[in-house]
């Protein structure tokens, strides 16, 4: 995958070292998910747009952690 280098990547990584949750806000289709997935490639990714995935997360939000 080819991606433009973003100055924001360093700030997101630095914030993740200081805070347990970092929120990235911006308009649709601006590259938020792409940036975060590239910066944290070793972390699992789940989209909660799918109603089934969202329902499972609501019922048991730590189920994925137990499966590791």
ABEGO torsion letter per residue (X at the ends): XBBBBBAAAAAAAAAAAABABBBBBEBBGAGAAAAAAAABAABBBBBAABAAAAAAAAABAAAAAAAX
